[in-house]
């Protein structure tokens, strides 16, 4: 087996791991946000029932769903079913997060929902059977094609927001050398990868290219939580970690595009 074949197999394994295990990271961020919120609320705790405050019940419910979905997809227990459940749940949780932070700008709310939609693309791959460990089960092409198109639209969204959002431009220029030229290069790569993935032309290869680009931008730009806290959006620490981590699942889904030669 050559070096290229080994690289493709490793990329495929990484994609499977990131998509199916991502609910655990969502759960971790949820618990840390709940802990951060609890630190700001003075509360007398004499028994376990004192912790069951109404404002925390949604955290407990969401946490339980994340854990169950993550465990089911990890152990391949009705993985397709829980892929659909995860897709619905992460979209609803993104909407609830926007309601919790109504002070956010419209741009910030769109960003939260868009990143959740990007994660949904990977969960649709799971629901369509792309990550099945057992052979013999027919794949659901509708879910697979929709997931691929969702990922392409997410790449278009990234390009569009970099082009029109002053905050995104400042973030990229500050963290990545090259100035306006680099902005144009990033936008062109996003658009080119989006077009090829949407049309199904060598989607696996362009998915890997997009995955590399998103990984670099996520590590250098999105995980700079101090920058985003001081920005106009004033994003809290664990909320920004959550938003940045959403791209981890998107990267996994883009790598999974290589599982099919022809889309």
Secondary structure, DSSP 8 states (H G I E B T S, - for coil): --HHHHHHHHHHHHHHHHHHHHHHHHHHHHHHHHHHHHHTS----SSGGGG--HHHHHHHHHHHHHHHHHHHHHTTSSHHHHHHHHHHHHHHHHHHHHHHTTTS-HHHHHHHHHHHHHHHHHHHHHHHTTT-SSSSS---HHHHHHHHHHHHHHHHHHHHHHHH-HHHHHHHHHHSTTHHHHHHHHHHHHHHHHHHHHHTSSHHHHHHHHHHHHHHHIIIIIT-HHHHHHSTT---HHHHHHHHHHHHHHHHHHHHGGG-S--
